[in-house]
Amino acid sequence: MTRAWSLACLLAVILLAEAVEKYEEGRFAHINVDEVLGNQRILGSFIKCFLEEGPCTADARDMKKLLPEVIDSNCERCTDNQKKMMAKAVKHVKDTRPEDWEKLANKYDPAHAKTEDIDKFISDSLAL
């Protein structure tokens, strides 16, 4: 029984560690990504914040802090819903605001080493 208990405890610790590593499901859930992407003024303010060309709202500031990690890990710690939201936003900016996308890519991936990973992340995440 001691061995079984030890294995159960180890499994619980591993599962708890995995849960802690993920971002909270509710994080950014209040942001309506379609509303942001459909409003050029709001989208522009997010982009300016990310590029340090304008002020940041609290939500934009929080997202900006996460961008390097999200880009480096393909949003590994994100939930499926968060991945979809991020992928939708990135695809939209790439498709409709290529100049802004280029500025963002130059800032957050200056060597463009993550370009293929980002494209794969978009297609995989939108398919979830």
TORPA-4810 file (N, C-alpha, C, O; in nm, 3 decimals):
<nodes>
NODE_1_0.082_-0.120_0.000_0.000_0.000_0.000_0.087_0.126_0.000_0.050_0.226_-0.061_M
NODE_2_0.198_0.122_0.066_0.287_0.237_0.070_0.338_0.271_-0.069_0.347_0.388_-0.106_T
NODE_3_0.370_0.167_-0.145_0.420_0.190_-0.281_0.309_0.251_-0.368_0.335_0.345_-0.443_R
NODE_4_0.190_0.200_-0.358_0.077_0.254_-0.434_0.049_0.398_-0.394_0.021_0.483_-0.479_A
NODE_5_0.056_0.424_-0.264_0.033_0.561_-0.215_0.140_0.654_-0.269_0.109_0.767_-0.309_W
NODE_6_0.264_0.610_-0.270_0.375_0.691_-0.322_0.354_0.721_-0.469_0.375_0.834_-0.513_S
NODE_7_0.314_0.621_-0.546_0.288_0.642_-0.688_0.171_0.739_-0.709_0.176_0.824_-0.798_L
NODE_8_0.067_0.725_-0.629_-0.047_0.815_-0.639_-0.007_0.958_-0.607_-0.049_1.051_-0.675_A
NODE_9_0.075_0.975_-0.504_0.122_1.109_-0.468_0.208_1.168_-0.578_0.195_1.286_-0.611_C
NODE_10_0.297_1.086_-0.634_0.383_1.133_-0.742_0.299_1.176_-0.863_0.325_1.280_-0.923_L
NODE_11_0.200_1.096_-0.898_0.112_1.130_-1.009_0.037_1.260_-0.980_0.024_1.344_-1.069_L
NODE_12_-0.011_1.276_-0.859_-0.083_1.399_-0.822_0.008_1.521_-0.833_-0.034_1.626_-0.881_A
NODE_13_0.132_1.507_-0.789_0.228_1.619_-0.798_0.255_1.654_-0.943_0.260_1.772_-0.979_V
NODE_14_0.273_1.553_-1.028_0.297_1.578_-1.171_0.178_1.648_-1.234_0.195_1.746_-1.308_I
NODE_15_0.058_1.600_-1.207_-0.062_1.662_-1.263_-0.081_1.803_-1.212_-0.120_1.891_-1.288_L
NODE_16_-0.053_1.825_-1.085_-0.064_1.960_-1.028_0.038_2.052_-1.091_0.006_2.167_-1.123_L
NODE_17_0.159_2.005_-1.110_0.263_2.087_-1.172_0.223_2.124_-1.314_0.245_2.237_-1.358_A
NODE_18_0.164_2.027_-1.387_0.117_2.057_-1.522_0.008_2.162_-1.520_0.007_2.252_-1.604_E
NODE_19_-0.084_2.151_-1.427_-0.194_2.247_-1.418_-0.143_2.385_-1.385_-0.193_2.484_-1.438_A
NODE_20_-0.046_2.395_-1.299_0.010_2.524_-1.260_0.082_2.589_-1.377_0.081_2.711_-1.392_V
NODE_21_0.144_2.506_-1.461_0.219_2.561_-1.573_0.129_2.621_-1.680_0.173_2.709_-1.754_E
NODE_22_0.006_2.576_-1.690_-0.087_2.632_-1.789_-0.136_2.768_-1.740_-0.144_2.793_-1.620_K
NODE_23_-0.168_2.856_-1.835_-0.229_2.982_-1.798_-0.370_2.954_-1.749_-0.430_2.853_-1.785_Y
NODE_24_-0.423_3.042_-1.670_-0.559_3.028_-1.621_-0.656_3.028_-1.738_-0.640_3.107_-1.832_E
NODE_25_-0.756_2.942_-1.734_-0.855_2.936_-1.843_-0.924_3.071_-1.860_-0.952_3.112_-1.973_E
NODE_26_-0.951_3.139_-1.750_-1.023_3.265_-1.758_-0.938_3.384_-1.800_-0.991_3.492_-1.828_G
NODE_27_-0.808_3.365_-1.805_-0.722_3.476_-1.841_-0.753_3.521_-1.983_-0.748_3.442_-2.077_R
NODE_28_-0.785_3.646_-1.998_-0.820_3.709_-2.125_-0.953_3.661_-2.182_-0.989_3.699_-2.293_F
NODE_29_-1.026_3.577_-2.108_-1.154_3.526_-2.158_-1.255_3.638_-2.177_-1.346_3.627_-2.260_A
NODE_30_-1.239_3.746_-2.102_-1.333_3.858_-2.113_-1.308_3.942_-2.239_-1.390_4.028_-2.274_H
NODE_31_-1.197_3.919_-2.307_-1.166_3.994_-2.428_-1.239_3.930_-2.546_-1.221_3.812_-2.573_I
NODE_32_-1.319_4.008_-2.615_-1.388_3.961_-2.734_-1.294_3.984_-2.853_-1.286_4.095_-2.905_N
NODE_33_-1.225_3.880_-2.893_-1.122_3.894_-2.997_-1.183_3.943_-3.128_-1.119_4.021_-3.199_V
NODE_34_-1.305_3.900_-3.160_-1.369_3.947_-3.283_-1.396_4.096_-3.278_-1.382_4.166_-3.378_D
NODE_35_-1.436_4.145_-3.161_-1.460_4.289_-3.145_-1.331_4.367_-3.160_-1.329_4.471_-3.226_E
NODE_36_-1.224_4.319_-3.100_-1.094_4.387_-3.111_-1.047_4.388_-3.256_-1.006_4.491_-3.308_V
NODE_37_-1.054_4.272_-3.321_-1.006_4.262_-3.459_-1.093_4.340_-3.557_-1.046_4.385_-3.661_L
NODE_38_-1.220_4.358_-3.523_-1.311_4.431_-3.609_-1.309_4.582_-3.589_-1.372_4.655_-3.665_G
NODE_39_-1.237_4.628_-3.490_-1.231_4.770_-3.461_-1.086_4.816_-3.480_-1.000_4.788_-3.397_N
NODE_40_-1.062_4.887_-3.590_-0.926_4.928_-3.624_-0.861_5.017_-3.518_-0.740_5.012_-3.497_Q
NODE_41_-0.942_5.097_-3.451_-0.888_5.185_-3.347_-0.838_5.103_-3.228_-0.728_5.126_-3.178_R
NODE_42_-0.919_5.008_-3.184_-0.880_4.925_-3.069_-0.761_4.836_-3.108_-0.664_4.825_-3.033_I
NODE_43_-0.770_4.773_-3.224_-0.661_4.687_-3.270_-0.532_4.768_-3.281_-0.425_4.723_-3.240_L
NODE_44_-0.543_4.886_-3.337_-0.426_4.973_-3.350_-0.364_5.009_-3.216_-0.242_5.018_-3.204_G
NODE_45_-0.449_5.029_-3.115_-0.395_5.063_-2.983_-0.323_4.943_-2.921_-0.222_4.960_-2.854_S
NODE_46_-0.374_4.823_-2.942_-0.304_4.703_-2.895_-0.168_4.692_-2.963_-0.066_4.669_-2.898_F
NODE_47_-0.167_4.710_-3.095_-0.043_4.697_-3.172_0.057_4.804_-3.127_0.175_4.773_-3.108_I
NODE_48_0.012_4.928_-3.111_0.102_5.035_-3.066_0.159_5.002_-2.928_0.277_5.028_-2.903_K
NODE_49_0.078_4.947_-2.841_0.127_4.906_-2.709_0.235_4.800_-2.725_0.342_4.811_-2.665_C
NODE_50_0.208_4.698_-2.805_0.304_4.589_-2.823_0.436_4.639_-2.881_0.542_4.584_-2.852_F
NODE_51_0.428_4.744_-2.964_0.548_4.799_-3.027_0.612_4.911_-2.944_0.714_4.968_-2.983_L
NODE_52_0.551_4.941_-2.830_0.598_5.050_-2.743_0.593_5.185_-2.814_0.679_5.271_-2.797_E
NODE_53_0.487_5.202_-2.895_0.466_5.326_-2.968_0.346_5.403_-2.914_0.312_5.510_-2.965_E
NODE_54_0.284_5.349_-2.810_0.167_5.415_-2.752_0.137_5.357_-2.616_0.201_5.262_-2.572_G
NODE_55_0.039_5.418_-2.548_0.005_5.369_-2.414_-0.061_5.232_-2.421_-0.111_5.190_-2.525_P
NODE_56_-0.060_5.164_-2.308_-0.118_5.030_-2.299_-0.235_5.029_-2.201_-0.228_5.089_-2.094_C
NODE_57_-0.342_4.963_-2.239_-0.448_4.934_-2.143_-0.395_4.821_-2.054_-0.292_4.761_-2.084_T
NODE_58_-0.466_4.793_-1.947_-0.422_4.685_-1.858_-0.418_4.551_-1.933_-0.324_4.474_-1.916_A
NODE_59_-0.519_4.523_-2.015_-0.522_4.397_-2.091_-0.405_4.390_-2.190_-0.338_4.288_-2.200_D
NODE_60_-0.383_4.499_-2.261_-0.275_4.500_-2.360_-0.139_4.485_-2.291_-0.051_4.415_-2.341_A
NODE_61_-0.123_4.548_-2.177_0.003_4.538_-2.102_0.027_4.393_-2.057_0.139_4.342_-2.067_R
NODE_62_-0.078_4.326_-2.008_-0.065_4.186_-1.966_-0.029_4.097_-2.085_0.056_4.008_-2.073_D
NODE_63_-0.094_4.120_-2.198_-0.065_4.039_-2.317_0.076_4.065_-2.366_0.146_3.973_-2.408_M
NODE_64_0.118_4.190_-2.360_0.252_4.228_-2.406_0.360_4.155_-2.324_0.462_4.114_-2.379_K
NODE_65_0.336_4.141_-2.195_0.432_4.070_-2.109_0.446_3.924_-2.151_0.553_3.865_-2.138_K
NODE_66_0.338_3.866_-2.200_0.338_3.725_-2.237_0.389_3.698_-2.379_0.427_3.586_-2.410_L
NODE_67_0.391_3.799_-2.464_0.425_3.778_-2.605_0.557_3.704_-2.627_0.560_3.608_-2.704_L
NODE_68_0.666_3.744_-2.563_0.791_3.670_-2.589_0.781_3.522_-2.556_0.830_3.438_-2.632_P
NODE_69_0.718_3.490_-2.445_0.703_3.349_-2.407_0.610_3.276_-2.504_0.637_3.162_-2.541_E
NODE_70_0.504_3.340_-2.543_0.409_3.279_-2.636_0.478_3.250_-2.769_0.460_3.143_-2.827_V
NODE_71_0.558_3.344_-2.817_0.628_3.326_-2.944_0.734_3.217_-2.932_0.747_3.132_-3.020_I
NODE_72_0.808_3.220_-2.822_0.916_3.122_-2.804_0.863_2.980_-2.789_0.928_2.884_-2.833_D
NODE_73_0.746_2.965_-2.727_0.696_2.829_-2.697_0.573_2.790_-2.779_0.515_2.685_-2.755_S
NODE_74_0.534_2.873_-2.875_0.410_2.848_-2.951_0.291_2.835_-2.858_0.203_2.752_-2.878_N
NODE_75_0.290_2.917_-2.756_0.178_2.923_-2.662_0.160_2.790_-2.589_0.047_2.748_-2.563_C
NODE_76_0.269_2.726_-2.558_0.266_2.594_-2.494_0.184_2.592_-2.366_0.116_2.494_-2.338_E
NODE_77_0.189_2.701_-2.289_0.117_2.705_-2.162_-0.027_2.752_-2.179_-0.101_2.760_-2.080_R
NODE_78_-0.067_2.783_-2.300_-0.203_2.830_-2.325_-0.302_2.714_-2.329_-0.267_2.602_-2.364_C
NODE_79_-0.424_2.744_-2.292_-0.532_2.648_-2.309_-0.570_2.646_-2.458_-0.526_2.732_-2.534_T
NODE_80_-0.650_2.549_-2.499_-0.693_2.543_-2.639_-0.767_2.671_-2.679_-0.745_2.722_-2.788_D
NODE_81_-0.853_2.722_-2.591_-0.927_2.844_-2.623_-0.831_2.962_-2.639_-0.849_3.044_-2.730_N
NODE_82_-0.731_2.971_-2.553_-0.634_3.080_-2.564_-0.552_3.067_-2.692_-0.520_3.167_-2.755_Q
NODE_83_-0.518_2.944_-2.729_-0.444_2.922_-2.854_-0.525_2.968_-2.974_-0.473_3.035_-3.064_K
NODE_84_-0.654_2.933_-2.975_-0.741_2.975_-3.084_-0.748_3.127_-3.093_-0.738_3.185_-3.201_K
NODE_85_-0.764_3.191_-2.977_-0.773_3.337_-2.973_-0.644_3.400_-3.026_-0.648_3.493_-3.108_M
NODE_86_-0.530_3.351_-2.979_-0.402_3.406_-3.023_-0.380_3.382_-3.173_-0.336_3.471_-3.245_M
NODE_87_-0.410_3.260_-3.218_-0.390_3.227_-3.359_-0.479_3.312_-3.448_-0.435_3.360_-3.553_A
NODE_88_-0.602_3.332_-3.408_-0.695_3.414_-3.485_-0.644_3.558_-3.495_-0.649_3.619_-3.601_K
NODE_89_-0.595_3.609_-3.384_-0.544_3.747_-3.382_-0.418_3.760_-3.468_-0.407_3.854_-3.547_A
NODE_90_-0.327_3.667_-3.454_-0.202_3.674_-3.533_-0.232_3.663_-3.681_-0.179_3.740_-3.762_V
NODE_91_-0.317_3.568_-3.718_-0.353_3.551_-3.861_-0.417_3.678_-3.916_-0.385_3.721_-4.027_K
NODE_92_-0.507_3.738_-3.837_-0.574_3.860_-3.881_-0.473_3.972_-3.906_-0.478_4.039_-4.009_H
NODE_93_-0.383_3.991_-3.812_-0.283_4.099_-3.828_-0.192_4.069_-3.946_-0.160_4.159_-4.024_V
NODE_94_-0.150_3.944_-3.960_-0.064_3.907_-4.074_-0.135_3.935_-4.207_-0.075_3.986_-4.301_K
NODE_95_-0.263_3.899_-4.213_-0.339_3.910_-4.339_-0.384_4.052_-4.371_-0.384_4.092_-4.487_D
NODE_96_-0.421_4.129_-4.269_-0.482_4.259_-4.295_-0.393_4.379_-4.264_-0.420_4.490_-4.310_T
NODE_97_-0.288_4.357_-4.186_-0.198_4.467_-4.149_-0.053_4.420_-4.161_0.019_4.415_-4.062_R
NODE_98_-0.013_4.385_-4.283_0.121_4.327_-4.302_0.236_4.417_-4.254_0.338_4.367_-4.208_P
NODE_99_0.219_4.548_-4.265_0.326_4.638_-4.218_0.340_4.628_-4.066_0.451_4.623_-4.014_E
NODE_100_0.227_4.625_-3.998_0.231_4.610_-3.852_0.285_4.472_-3.814_0.362_4.460_-3.719_D
NODE_101_0.245_4.369_-3.888_0.297_4.235_-3.859_0.450_4.234_-3.874_0.520_4.174_-3.792_W
NODE_102_0.499_4.297_-3.977_0.644_4.301_-3.998_0.714_4.371_-3.881_0.819_4.326_-3.835_E
NODE_103_0.657_4.481_-3.833_0.715_4.550_-3.717_0.713_4.461_-3.593_0.812_4.454_-3.520_K
NODE_104_0.601_4.392_-3.571_0.590_4.302_-3.456_0.690_4.187_-3.468_0.756_4.151_-3.371_L
NODE_105_0.699_4.129_-3.587_0.793_4.019_-3.608_0.936_4.066_-3.585_1.016_3.996_-3.523_A
NODE_106_0.969_4.185_-3.633_1.105_4.238_-3.614_1.134_4.263_-3.466_1.248_4.246_-3.422_N
NODE_107_1.035_4.303_-3.392_1.055_4.330_-3.249_1.066_4.201_-3.168_1.157_4.187_-3.086_K
NODE_108_0.975_4.107_-3.190_0.966_3.988_-3.107_1.038_3.866_-3.163_1.061_3.768_-3.091_Y
NODE_109_1.074_3.870_-3.290_1.150_3.760_-3.352_1.243_3.821_-3.457_1.225_3.797_-3.577_D
NODE_110_1.341_3.901_-3.413_1.423_3.977_-3.507_1.498_3.891_-3.610_1.521_3.936_-3.722_P
NODE_111_1.534_3.771_-3.575_1.604_3.683_-3.670_1.506_3.607_-3.758_1.547_3.533_-3.848_A
NODE_112_1.378_3.625_-3.734_1.271_3.555_-3.807_1.291_3.404_-3.800_1.259_3.331_-3.894_H
NODE_113_1.343_3.359_-3.688_1.368_3.216_-3.667_1.240_3.140_-3.636_1.237_3.018_-3.650_A
NODE_114_1.136_3.210_-3.594_1.011_3.144_-3.552_0.901_3.154_-3.657_0.787_3.114_-3.630_K
NODE_115_0.931_3.205_-3.775_0.827_3.227_-3.877_0.751_3.098_-3.910_0.628_3.098_-3.910_T
NODE_116_0.822_2.991_-3.938_0.756_2.864_-3.971_0.678_2.811_-3.851_0.567_2.760_-3.866_E
NODE_117_0.736_2.824_-3.732_0.667_2.777_-3.611_0.538_2.855_-3.589_0.436_2.797_-3.551_D
NODE_118_0.541_2.985_-3.614_0.422_3.069_-3.596_0.314_3.029_-3.696_0.197_3.018_-3.661_I
NODE_119_0.353_3.006_-3.820_0.256_2.965_-3.922_0.194_2.829_-3.886_0.074_2.809_-3.904_D
NODE_120_0.276_2.737_-3.837_0.225_2.606_-3.796_0.133_2.621_-3.674_0.029_2.556_-3.666_K
NODE_121_0.173_2.706_-3.580_0.090_2.732_-3.463_-0.048_2.783_-3.505_-0.150_2.739_-3.452_F
NODE_122_-0.051_2.874_-3.601_-0.179_2.929_-3.649_-0.266_2.818_-3.706_-0.382_2.804_-3.668_I
NODE_123_-0.210_2.741_-3.798_-0.293_2.637_-3.862_-0.336_2.529_-3.762_-0.450_2.485_-3.765_S
NODE_124_-0.245_2.488_-3.674_-0.280_2.386_-3.575_-0.384_2.437_-3.478_-0.480_2.366_-3.446_D
NODE_125_-0.368_2.559_-3.430_-0.458_2.614_-3.329_-0.597_2.644_-3.384_-0.696_2.626_-3.314_S
NODE_126_-0.603_2.690_-3.507_-0.734_2.718_-3.566_-0.809_2.588_-3.597_-0.931_2.591_-3.615_L
NODE_127_-0.739_2.478_-3.604_-0.801_2.348_-3.630_-0.851_2.280_-3.503_-0.919_2.178_-3.510_A
NODE_128_-0.818_2.337_-3.386_-0.860_2.274_-3.258_-1.010_2.274_-3.243_-1.062_2.226_-3.142_L
</nodes>
